[in-house]
Amino acid sequence: MRNPYATYMKTEEEVLTNEGLLLKAYEEMISLLNISIFAIDEGDVKTKAESLTKVTNALSVMQASLDFEKGGEIAKNLDKLYDFCILELVKANATNDKERIKNVKEILETVYSGFKEALENNESK
């Protein structure tokens, strides 16, 4: 018997646009950062490391997919921002620094909100 949740998620992915997938990626990264903060509080080194590694990997993929020709200044700024976030998370992982994680989380929430607002404005036109 197929897992209904897996079927739902597969169907949802098939109908999401690239923009929708981008928003989902940000939501997942923010969730993983929350998990890593909780893991530090609980002394769960493995979960903290796994969560932060997933976020840094996702940021690396997003950074590699930036289109500097089409994206212009925005792509350049995102590239720098992703670099900063990755470096902060590597440092946070090594030192269990929740403040660095919280700072990255705040940055990603801001970018997420900006993307979401831009998409909503674009859809209403």
N, C-alpha and C positions, 0 to 999 in steps of 0.2 A: 504494500500500500504506500502511495506517495505521501510525503509530508505536505499537508495543506499549506503550512506557512511558507515552505520553500517554493511551492507552486505559486502562491500569491506574490512572493518577492520576485520570482522570475517574470511573472506577468507584469508587475509594476515596472521592473527595469526595462522591459520591452517597449512600454508606452511612454517612458520618460524621455524628455528631450535632453540634449547635451547640457542645457542650462539646469534642467531638473536634476540631472546626475551631479552637477557641480554643487548644487545646494545640498543634496543628500551627502556628498562627500564632506562638506563643511560640518553638517549636523553630526556625522559620525565622528569626525575629528574632535569636535567639542565634547561629545559624549565620552570619548576615550580619554580626553584630558581630565574630565571629572572623575573617571574611574581611577586614573593614575594618582590624583590627589587623595582620593579615598584610600587607595592602596598604600600610599606613604603613611597615612594616619594609622592604618592597621598593621603596618610593618610587613606588608606583602610585597617583597622585592620583585618576585617573579611577575606578578600582575602589573606592577608599576612599569617594569622594563618592557614587557610585551606591549602594553598600551602606548607607551611613548615611542617605541620602535614603529608601531603601526602608523602613528601620526607622522613621524619623521619620514617614513617611506611614502606616505600619501602626499606629503608636501613636496618631496623630491619628484614624484611623478607629475604633480601639478606644475612644478617649476619647469620640468623638462618639456612639458606640453605647451608652454607659453609661445605665442606667435608674435614675435617682436615686430614683424612687418605690419600686420593688421592691428596689433594691440598698442603700438607706439609707446607713448610715455606711461600708460597704464601698465603695460606688460613689463616695462623696465622697473617700475615701482614695485610691482608684485614680485619680480625676481629678487629684488633687494629684501623685501619683506619676508619672503620664503626663506632666503638665506639666514636672515636674523632669527626667525622662528626655529629653524632647524638647529642652529648653533645653541640657542637658548635651551632647547629641549635636550640636546646632548649633554650640556652642562647640568641641567636639572636632573637628568637620569643618573649622572655620576655622583651628584651631591645630595640627592633627595630634596632639592630646593623647590618647595611648593610655590613660592612667590614667582619664580621664573615661569612655572607652568601656568599660573594664574595670569601672568602678563601675556603669554602667548594665547591663552584662551580668550582673553579680552580682545586681542588683536584679531583673532579669527572670527569672533562674534561680530566685530565691527565690519570686517570685510564681508561676512555672510549677510549682514543686514543691508549693506550697500548693494551687493549683487541682487538680493531679493527685491529690494525697492526698485532697482533699475529694471528688473524683469517685469515686475508688476506694472510699472509705468509704461514699458514697451508694449505689454499685452493690452493695455487700455487704449492704445492709439489705434 
